[in-house]
Amino acid sequence: MLRIPLARPSWDDEMRQAAIAALDSKQWVKGQQNIAFGQSFADYCGALAATPCQNGSVALWAALQIAEISSGDEVIVPSLTFIASATAIPLAGANAIFVDVDEYYCMDYQAVKEAITERTKAVIAVHLFGQVIDPRIVELCHQKQLVLIEDAAQAHGATIINSAGEKTYTGAIGDIACFSFFPSKNMAVGGEGGMITTTKQIYSERLNSIVNHGRSSRVEAQQLGSNLRMSEVSAAIGVIQLTRLDQWLQHRRYIANKYLQECKSNTKLNLPKVRENSQHAWHQFCILVEDENAFIKHMDEHLIDARVHYPNPCHKQPVFSDHPQHQADFTMTDLICKKLVAIPIFHEMRADEINRVISALNSY
């Protein structure tokens, strides 16, 4: 019996042929595949513009640069997230202000509201595990004239009903959004990859420039940028993957619903919630357990991968040892950080694998 991994990237002949065609074209950078991928991704999200880049981490740095965040500025970010969400802020020269999360594991609205000062310029709102942020944060940023940067690295295709009653996709909820195409994500591009989107005209004009050394069409450096470009091969794969995303999300949601329905009677498992009026992207399915080591050991005995996400909150990481909040207590984050365990969920998961996971969960 084979082990069930947490994730398994998708690869087929159409993607292979697209990659080969990009190589055969001999235009391996700055070509039509990047243009096509950016345009199709913007169209999918409902964003004004989008540009591919090297990965989700540089997308966050680029977003802060585009928004002109700099020294002395404060950027609010949840502490329960992957470290790149937080380290992008000091890399841009600004100060990270950490906040707690809510019952859906995304940044807490009230905590964000209380963290705003006269120096606050932006909020990096993480759609953690594929769950969309509290829509009140969107309204709050609008009221306070703060730049809302979506960290959508785990939330390709997630949606929420906005204040106008319209379904809005991640990538078009805030002012700027950042995606990752790492192999474990809902979309991948044959290696590392990322995407930056925007809903604002003022930022759309700077997207292509920021990933190309900050240069304009006249090859003049207009802003601080770097070589953050995606290869044509990766972009070609991304174009194909985007056409499959809705189908893949449908299967992920089917798996999640199976877990939620068939394991709800096990009182040892605190199953995740889905925010009202939203569609979860289910990059991760995380279960809150009392004894994470015993649970992981149990799943391991059934040849099923499971691991904690994220055991060390960002503000308590060594890189922030000199940060004023390094020893701060965040009620929800402290309670769940070491006990939130991810189990397998991916769009190529077979019925027998799904049933094995359910069986293991119900026998815990």
C-alpha positions as CSV (number, residue, x, y, z in Angstrom):
1,M,0.0,0.0,0.0
2,L,1.4,3.4,-1.1
3,R,1.7,6.4,1.2
4,I,-0.7,9.2,0.7
5,P,1.1,12.6,0.5
6,L,-0.2,16.0,1.5
7,A,-0.1,17.1,-2.1
8,R,0.7,15.8,-5.6
9,P,1.3,18.2,-8.5
10,S,-0.6,17.7,-11.8
11,W,1.3,17.0,-15.0
12,D,-0.1,15.7,-18.3
13,D,0.7,15.6,-22.1
14,E,-1.0,18.9,-22.9
15,M,1.2,20.7,-20.3
16,R,4.3,18.8,-21.6
17,Q,3.6,19.8,-25.2
18,A,3.1,23.4,-24.1
19,A,6.4,23.4,-22.3
20,I,8.2,21.9,-25.3
21,A,6.6,24.4,-27.7
22,A,7.9,27.2,-25.5
23,L,11.4,25.8,-25.6
24,D,11.2,25.2,-29.3
25,S,10.2,28.8,-29.9
26,K,13.6,29.8,-28.5
27,Q,12.0,32.8,-26.8
28,W,12.5,31.6,-23.3
29,V,11.8,34.9,-21.5
30,K,9.7,38.1,-22.1
31,G,7.4,36.5,-24.7
32,Q,3.8,35.8,-25.6
33,Q,3.3,33.1,-23.0
34,N,3.8,35.5,-20.1
35,I,1.5,38.0,-21.7
36,A,-1.2,35.3,-22.3
37,F,-0.9,33.9,-18.7
38,G,-1.1,37.4,-17.1
39,Q,-4.1,38.4,-19.2
40,S,-6.0,35.1,-18.7
41,F,-5.3,35.1,-14.9
42,A,-6.6,38.7,-14.6
43,D,-9.7,37.8,-16.5
44,Y,-10.3,34.7,-14.3
45,C,-10.0,36.8,-11.1
46,G,-11.8,39.8,-12.4
47,A,-8.7,42.0,-11.8
48,L,-7.7,44.9,-13.9
49,A,-4.3,43.6,-14.7
50,A,-1.9,40.8,-13.7
51,T,1.7,39.8,-14.4
52,P,3.6,36.6,-13.7
53,C,6.7,36.6,-11.6
54,Q,9.2,34.2,-10.0
55,N,7.3,33.2,-6.9
56,G,4.8,34.3,-4.3
57,S,7.4,35.7,-2.0
58,V,8.8,38.2,-4.5
59,A,5.2,39.0,-5.4
60,L,4.7,40.3,-1.9
61,W,7.9,42.4,-2.0
62,A,6.9,43.7,-5.4
63,A,3.4,44.6,-4.1
64,L,4.8,46.7,-1.3
65,Q,7.1,48.4,-3.7
66,I,4.2,49.2,-6.1
67,A,2.2,50.6,-3.2
68,E,5.3,52.8,-2.3
69,I,5.6,51.3,1.2
70,S,8.9,52.4,2.8
71,S,10.8,53.2,5.9
72,G,8.7,54.2,8.9
73,D,5.5,52.8,7.4
74,E,3.6,50.1,9.3
75,V,2.0,47.1,7.6
76,I,-0.4,44.9,9.5
77,V,-0.1,41.2,9.0
78,P,-1.3,38.0,10.8
79,S,1.2,36.1,12.8
80,L,-0.3,32.7,11.9
81,T,0.9,32.4,8.3
82,F,3.9,31.3,6.3
83,I,7.0,33.5,7.2
84,A,7.2,35.1,3.7
85,S,4.0,37.1,4.5
86,A,5.8,38.8,7.3
87,T,9.4,39.1,6.1
88,A,8.4,40.9,2.9
89,I,7.6,43.9,5.1
90,P,11.1,44.6,6.6
91,L,12.6,43.6,3.2
92,A,10.6,46.6,1.9
93,G,12.0,48.8,4.7
94,A,8.7,49.0,6.6
95,N,7.6,47.7,10.1
96,A,5.5,44.6,10.5
97,I,2.6,44.9,13.0
98,F,1.4,41.4,13.9
99,V,-2.2,40.6,14.8
100,D,-4.2,37.5,16.0
101,V,-6.5,35.4,13.8
102,D,-10.2,34.6,14.0
103,E,-12.1,31.2,14.2
104,Y,-11.5,30.8,10.5
105,Y,-7.7,31.1,11.0
106,C,-7.5,34.4,9.0
107,M,-6.6,37.8,10.5
108,D,-9.1,39.0,13.1
109,Y,-11.1,42.0,12.1
110,Q,-11.2,43.6,15.6
111,A,-7.4,43.1,16.0
112,V,-6.7,44.8,12.7
113,K,-9.0,47.7,13.7
114,E,-7.1,48.2,17.0
115,A,-3.7,47.9,15.4
116,I,-4.2,50.8,13.0
117,T,-2.1,53.9,13.8
118,E,-1.2,57.1,12.0
119,R,1.8,55.3,10.5
120,T,-0.3,52.4,9.1
121,K,-0.1,52.4,5.3
122,A,-1.1,48.8,4.3
123,V,-2.6,45.5,5.4
124,I,-1.4,42.2,4.1
125,A,-4.4,40.0,4.5
126,V,-3.7,36.2,4.1
127,H,-6.4,33.9,2.8
128,L,-5.0,31.2,4.9
129,F,-5.3,27.6,3.7
130,G,-7.7,28.8,1.0
131,Q,-10.2,30.5,3.4
132,V,-11.2,34.1,2.4
133,I,-10.6,36.9,4.8
134,D,-13.3,38.7,6.8
135,P,-15.0,41.1,4.3
136,R,-15.2,43.7,7.0
137,I,-11.4,44.1,6.6
138,V,-11.9,45.2,3.0
139,E,-14.4,47.9,4.1
140,L,-12.1,48.9,7.0
141,C,-9.1,49.4,4.6
142,H,-11.3,51.4,2.3
143,Q,-12.5,53.7,5.1
144,K,-9.0,54.2,6.5
145,Q,-7.4,54.6,3.0
146,L,-5.1,51.7,3.6
147,V,-3.6,49.7,0.8
148,L,-5.1,46.1,1.0
149,I,-2.6,43.5,-0.2
150,E,-4.1,40.0,-0.6
151,D,-1.7,37.2,0.2
152,A,-3.6,34.7,-2.0
153,A,-0.7,32.2,-2.2
154,Q,-3.0,29.5,-1.0
155,A,-6.3,30.7,-2.3
156,H,-6.5,30.3,-6.1
157,G,-10.2,30.4,-7.1
158,A,-11.6,31.2,-3.6
159,T,-14.6,33.6,-3.6
160,I,-16.7,35.6,-1.3
161,I,-19.9,37.7,-1.7
162,N,-19.0,41.4,-1.4
163,S,-20.9,44.2,0.2
164,A,-22.7,44.8,-3.1
165,G,-23.9,41.2,-3.2
166,E,-21.5,40.2,-6.0
167,K,-19.3,37.1,-6.0
168,T,-15.7,38.3,-5.9
169,Y,-12.6,36.1,-6.5
170,T,-9.4,36.4,-4.6
171,G,-7.1,38.5,-6.7
172,A,-9.8,41.1,-7.1
173,I,-10.9,41.6,-3.4
174,G,-8.1,44.1,-2.4
175,D,-5.9,46.6,-4.2
176,I,-3.1,44.3,-5.0
177,A,-2.9,40.5,-4.7
178,C,-0.1,37.9,-4.7
179,F,-0.3,34.3,-5.7
180,S,2.1,31.4,-5.6
181,F,2.5,28.5,-8.0
182,F,4.6,26.3,-5.8
183,P,4.2,22.6,-6.6
184,S,1.9,21.9,-3.6
185,K,-0.5,24.8,-4.5
186,N,-3.8,24.6,-6.3
187,M,-2.0,25.6,-9.5
188,A,1.7,25.0,-10.3
189,V,4.0,25.8,-13.2
190,G,6.5,23.1,-13.2
191,G,8.7,24.6,-10.5
192,E,8.6,28.0,-8.7
193,G,6.2,30.7,-9.9
194,G,4.0,33.6,-8.8
195,M,1.5,36.2,-10.0
196,I,0.7,39.8,-9.0
197,T,-2.8,41.2,-9.8
198,T,-4.4,44.6,-9.2
199,T,-7.8,46.2,-9.3
200,K,-6.4,49.8,-9.4
201,Q,-5.3,51.7,-12.5
202,I,-2.6,53.5,-10.6
203,Y,-0.9,50.1,-9.8
204,S,-1.6,48.4,-13.1
205,E,0.8,50.6,-15.0
206,R,3.6,49.5,-12.7
207,L,3.0,45.7,-12.7
208,N,5.1,44.7,-15.7
209,S,7.8,47.3,-14.8
210,I,8.4,46.0,-11.3
211,V,9.3,42.5,-12.5
212,N,11.6,43.9,-15.2
213,H,14.1,46.0,-13.3
214,G,11.6,48.8,-12.8
215,R,12.0,49.7,-16.5
216,S,9.5,51.4,-18.8
217,S,8.9,50.5,-22.4
218,R,11.6,53.0,-23.2
219,V,14.0,50.9,-21.2
220,E,14.4,53.6,-18.5
221,A,14.3,52.6,-14.8
222,Q,11.2,54.4,-13.5
223,Q,10.9,52.6,-10.1
224,L,12.9,50.3,-7.9
225,G,12.5,46.8,-9.3
226,S,14.5,43.7,-10.1
227,N,14.5,40.7,-12.4
228,L,11.5,38.9,-11.1
229,R,10.3,37.5,-14.4
230,M,8.8,34.1,-15.0
231,S,10.2,31.9,-17.7
232,E,8.1,31.3,-20.9
233,V,8.1,27.6,-20.2
234,S,6.5,28.1,-16.8
235,A,4.0,30.6,-18.2
236,A,3.0,28.1,-20.9
237,I,2.3,25.5,-18.3
238,G,0.4,28.0,-16.2
239,V,-1.9,28.9,-19.1
240,I,-3.0,25.2,-19.3
241,Q,-3.3,24.8,-15.6
242,L,-5.6,27.8,-15.3
243,T,-8.1,26.1,-17.7
244,R,-8.3,23.2,-15.3
245,L,-8.5,25.2,-12.0
246,D,-12.3,25.2,-11.7
247,Q,-12.5,21.5,-12.2
248,W,-9.7,20.9,-9.7
249,L,-11.4,23.2,-7.2
250,Q,-14.6,21.2,-7.6
251,H,-12.8,18.0,-6.6
252,R,-11.0,19.7,-3.7
253,R,-14.4,20.9,-2.4
254,Y,-15.9,17.5,-2.9
255,I,-13.1,15.9,-0.8
256,A,-13.4,18.6,1.9
257,N,-17.2,18.0,2.1
258,K,-16.6,14.3,2.4
259,Y,-14.2,14.8,5.3
260,L,-16.6,17.3,7.0
261,Q,-19.7,15.1,6.7
262,E,-18.2,11.7,7.4
263,C,-15.9,12.7,10.3
264,K,-18.2,15.1,12.1
265,S,-19.1,12.6,14.8
266,N,-15.5,12.1,16.0
267,T,-15.3,14.5,19.0
268,K,-11.5,14.2,19.0
269,L,-11.4,16.2,15.7
270,N,-12.1,19.9,15.6
271,L,-12.9,20.3,11.9
272,P,-12.4,23.5,10.0
273,K,-15.3,26.0,9.3
274,V,-16.1,27.8,6.1
275,R,-16.9,31.5,6.2
276,E,-20.5,32.4,5.4
277,N,-21.1,33.5,1.8
278,S,-17.7,32.2,0.6
279,Q,-16.1,29.3,-1.3
280,H,-13.0,27.8,0.2
281,A,-10.2,26.9,-2.1
282,W,-8.9,24.1,0.2
283,H,-5.2,24.4,-0.4
284,Q,-4.9,22.7,3.0
285,F,-7.5,20.9,5.1
286,C,-6.4,21.5,8.7
287,I,-7.8,19.8,11.8
288,L,-7.4,21.1,15.3
289,V,-6.5,18.3,17.7
290,E,-5.6,18.2,21.3
291,D,-2.5,16.0,20.9
292,E,-0.9,16.8,17.6
293,N,2.0,14.2,18.0
294,A,-0.5,11.4,18.8
295,F,-2.6,12.3,15.8
296,I,0.3,12.6,13.4
297,K,1.6,9.2,14.7
298,H,-1.8,7.7,14.1
299,M,-2.0,8.9,10.5
300,D,1.6,7.8,9.9
301,E,0.7,4.3,11.0
302,H,-1.9,4.4,8.2
303,L,0.7,5.6,5.7
304,I,-0.9,9.0,5.5
305,D,1.1,12.3,5.6
306,A,0.1,14.9,8.2
307,R,2.0,17.8,9.7
308,V,1.4,21.0,11.7
309,H,0.7,24.3,10.0
310,Y,2.3,26.6,11.4
311,P,3.9,25.6,14.8
312,N,5.9,28.8,15.3
313,P,4.0,32.1,14.8
314,C,5.8,34.7,12.7
315,H,6.3,37.2,15.5
316,K,8.1,34.5,17.6
317,Q,10.6,33.5,14.9
318,P,14.3,34.2,15.5
319,V,14.3,36.7,12.6
320,F,12.0,38.9,14.7
321,S,13.8,38.5,18.0
322,D,14.3,42.3,18.2
323,H,10.7,43.1,17.3
324,P,8.6,44.8,20.0
325,Q,6.0,42.1,19.7
326,H,8.4,39.2,19.8
327,Q,7.1,38.0,23.2
328,A,3.5,39.2,22.6
329,D,0.6,36.8,23.4
330,F,-2.1,36.3,20.8
331,T,-5.0,34.3,22.2
332,M,-6.2,32.4,19.2
333,T,-2.8,32.0,17.5
334,D,-1.1,30.7,20.7
335,L,-4.0,28.3,21.3
336,I,-3.9,26.6,17.8
337,C,-0.5,27.1,16.3
338,K,1.0,23.8,17.4
339,K,-2.3,21.8,17.2
340,L,-3.5,22.7,13.7
341,V,-2.6,19.6,11.5
342,A,-2.9,19.4,7.7
343,I,-4.1,16.2,6.1
344,P,-4.0,15.2,2.4
345,I,-6.3,17.1,0.0
346,F,-5.3,17.6,-3.6
347,H,-7.2,17.6,-6.9
348,E,-5.7,14.3,-8.2
349,M,-6.8,12.4,-5.0
350,R,-8.4,9.1,-5.9
351,A,-11.6,7.7,-4.3
352,D,-9.6,4.9,-2.6
353,E,-7.2,7.5,-1.1
354,I,-10.1,9.7,0.2
355,N,-11.7,6.6,1.8
356,R,-8.4,5.6,3.4
357,V,-8.0,9.1,5.0
358,I,-11.7,9.1,6.2
359,S,-11.2,5.6,7.7
360,A,-8.0,6.7,9.5
361,L,-9.7,9.9,10.8
362,N,-12.7,8.0,12.2
363,S,-10.5,5.4,13.9
364,Y,-8.5,8.1,15.8
